[in-house]
Structures are given as structure tokens and as C-alpha cells.
Amino acid sequence: MVTMRGERTFSVVVNLILIIVGIISIFPILYVVSMSLTPYGEVVKNGGFLIIPRAISFDAYIHLLKGNELPRAMGVSVFLAVIGTAISLLLNLLGAFPLSRKDLQGRTVFLFLIVFTMLFGGGMIPTYLLVKSLGMLDTVWAMIIPGAVATFNLLIMKTFFEGLPEELFEAARIDGAGELKVLVTLVIPLSLPSMLTIGLFYMVGYWNSFFAALYYVTNPNLYPLQIVLRKMLMMSTSLESVMEQTLPTPTLQMAAVVLASAPMLIIYPFIQKHFTKGMLIGAIKG
């Protein structure tokens, strides 16, 4: 009886903590969305701070979305997120699977060279010169190829592959399967949670791509969303005295934050189950 009461008390405390953490987590999102939808008069009336708007206006979104610049930038960001993630996952898969095989010749040397890149990078100028020599300046590939393989993600995937049952691979080889068939028919289906988790990391990184575009791209038609939003916000700040007459700068900034975050917030619930499972698998095996 005492044990049941203790468990009930513990459960209540845990639930209260989770509710508080949930409120703390949802509060910034609610504030950003509310500010982006609030008319200027309502913002002034509430001293520049409110959570629940009494009136709703989409003027900030209309201002940001009018013209072709933002839709074109969103198209570039979608391309980077989809194609970049696919390329990164493919390269990680093709690198991690051989490295997970203990009979790979030179495996220790390869791993040392890969881990070495986590400690010492080439630097910004050498990387820029390399991208330039490869003819990738002012192309979307300059925002994908240099960061296509993250060493940490590669090692996480290799560690996960090492934990897969070796007996399955041996049985497949006895049945005549080659290494490519083992990879496609066994490794990929068994690694789906891990791959989706790492894929989400890559997708968020490509969607938020900013510095790569800043360094390697000068063509405005190839600017991703983050660069264009920053440009719009800088223009609205420089014209603040004019804009405040119709749209407050904080409202424009919050609308830009919502536009930049919305795709990831929409995608995440669909892969949440695999993401949680992948994180748990990585934590146990890592």
C-alpha cells in the first residue's frame, strides 16, 4: 500500500514536471506566432508584448510573400533540403557500411583519417579555394557538396551497422548475395530509424543553410530562404520609421521566423516515431 502511494506520488510529480516543461517549451512558439499575426494597433495597445492576439492580420506574411523573391528562395531551400539530404544519406551509407566491416583492409587508417577531420579542418580560405577550383562557385552544389558528409553522423551510422547481427549477413552470403545486395536488402531496411534520424539532422542543416550561400553564392537567383529573409529584415530595419506606420518590425521578424520554421515543424510529426526510436538505438549502441 505504501509502495502504491509512493508510485502515485512519483507519477504526479513527474507529470507536473512534464507539464511545466511543456508550457516552457510551447511558450516561445506561441509568442512568435501571436506576434506575427497581430496588427500594429494591437501591439502598441499591449505595450509590444502579447500571447493571445484579439485581432488577426496576415499583412506581415503578405508583405514577405509578395513578389517572386521569397517563393524562389523557398524553392532553392527545398531543393537543398531534399537533394542535399538524399546525397548526404547515400554518401554516409556507402562510407559507413564498409567501415563497419571488421575485415576491411586499412580500416584503422581510414578511421584515423576520418576522425582526424573532426579535430583539424582545412579552414575557410582553403575550402573556398577548393570550391572555386572545382567550378562550383555560384551553383547550388557549393551549398551541398562541401558539407555532404558530417563525420559525426558517419561514425554514428557506422556504429549502428556494427551492432547489426552478423549471422544475417553470413546467411545472405551463403545464399549467394553480394555485398551490394546485403546492403540494399538487409542493412537499409534494418537501419531505417537510424537513417531517418540522421536524415532529419541533414535536412534541418540544409534548410537553415546560410554561411555556405554567403561564402560561395553571389547570384541572387540562387539565394536560399535564410539569406533572403535576412535581406528583407535588414531592409525593413533600415526603413523602420516608414514601416512602423503600417507594419511593426517585430511583427515582420516573427513572420519571417514562422516561415523559416514551418516546414520542419510540419515534417517532424510524421517521422517523430522513427526519430525517437533512432535516438534510443544510437544512445544504447553508441
QUIQUI-V101770 format. One record per backbone hydrogen bond with DSSP energy under -0.5 kcal/mol. CO is the residue of the C=O (numbers start at 1). NH is the residue of the N-H. If there is no record, write none. Layout:
# QUIQUI-V101770
co = (CO & CO)
nh = (NH & NH)
This chain:
# QUIQUI-V101770
co = (1 & 2 & 3 & 4 & 5 & 6 & 7 & 8 & 9 & 10 & 11 & 12 & 13 & 14 & 15 & 16 & 17 & 18 & 19 & 20 & 21 & 22 & 23 & 24 & 25 & 26 & 27 & 28 & 29 & 30 & 31 & 32 & 33 & 34 & 34 & 35 & 37 & 39 & 40 & 41 & 42 & 43 & 44 & 46 & 51 & 58 & 59 & 60 & 61 & 62 & 68 & 69 & 70 & 71 & 72 & 73 & 73 & 74 & 75 & 76 & 77 & 78 & 79 & 79 & 80 & 81 & 82 & 83 & 84 & 85 & 86 & 87 & 88 & 89 & 90 & 91 & 92 & 93 & 94 & 95 & 96 & 97 & 98 & 100 & 101 & 104 & 106 & 107 & 108 & 109 & 110 & 111 & 112 & 113 & 114 & 115 & 115 & 116 & 116 & 123 & 124 & 125 & 126 & 127 & 128 & 129 & 130 & 131 & 132 & 136 & 136 & 139 & 140 & 141 & 141 & 144 & 145 & 148 & 149 & 150 & 151 & 152 & 153 & 154 & 155 & 156 & 157 & 158 & 159 & 160 & 161 & 165 & 165 & 166 & 167 & 168 & 169 & 170 & 171 & 172 & 173 & 178 & 179 & 180 & 181 & 182 & 182 & 183 & 186 & 187 & 189 & 191 & 192 & 193 & 194 & 195 & 196 & 197 & 198 & 199 & 200 & 201 & 202 & 203 & 204 & 206 & 210 & 211 & 212 & 213 & 216 & 218 & 219 & 220 & 224 & 225 & 226 & 227 & 228 & 229 & 230 & 231 & 232 & 233 & 234 & 235 & 237 & 239 & 239 & 240 & 242 & 243 & 243 & 248 & 249 & 250 & 251 & 252 & 253 & 254 & 255 & 256 & 257 & 258 & 259 & 261 & 262 & 263 & 264 & 265 & 267 & 267 & 268 & 268 & 271 & 272 & 273 & 274 & 275 & 276 & 277 & 278 & 279 & 280 & 281 & 282)
nh = (5 & 6 & 7 & 8 & 9 & 10 & 11 & 12 & 13 & 14 & 15 & 16 & 17 & 18 & 19 & 20 & 21 & 22 & 23 & 24 & 25 & 26 & 27 & 28 & 29 & 30 & 31 & 32 & 33 & 34 & 35 & 36 & 37 & 37 & 38 & 38 & 57 & 43 & 44 & 45 & 46 & 48 & 47 & 49 & 53 & 62 & 63 & 64 & 65 & 66 & 72 & 73 & 74 & 75 & 76 & 77 & 225 & 78 & 79 & 80 & 81 & 82 & 83 & 84 & 84 & 85 & 86 & 87 & 88 & 89 & 90 & 91 & 92 & 93 & 94 & 95 & 96 & 97 & 98 & 99 & 100 & 101 & 101 & 102 & 104 & 107 & 110 & 111 & 112 & 113 & 114 & 115 & 116 & 117 & 117 & 118 & 119 & 119 & 120 & 127 & 128 & 129 & 130 & 131 & 132 & 133 & 134 & 136 & 135 & 139 & 142 & 142 & 143 & 144 & 145 & 147 & 148 & 150 & 151 & 154 & 155 & 156 & 157 & 158 & 159 & 160 & 161 & 162 & 163 & 163 & 164 & 168 & 169 & 170 & 171 & 172 & 173 & 174 & 175 & 177 & 176 & 182 & 183 & 184 & 185 & 186 & 187 & 188 & 190 & 191 & 192 & 195 & 196 & 197 & 198 & 199 & 200 & 201 & 202 & 203 & 204 & 205 & 206 & 207 & 208 & 209 & 214 & 215 & 216 & 217 & 138 & 220 & 222 & 223 & 228 & 229 & 230 & 231 & 232 & 233 & 234 & 235 & 236 & 237 & 238 & 239 & 240 & 242 & 243 & 244 & 245 & 246 & 247 & 252 & 253 & 254 & 255 & 256 & 257 & 258 & 259 & 260 & 261 & 262 & 263 & 265 & 266 & 267 & 268 & 269 & 270 & 271 & 271 & 272 & 275 & 276 & 277 & 278 & 279 & 280 & 281 & 282 & 283 & 284 & 285 & 286)
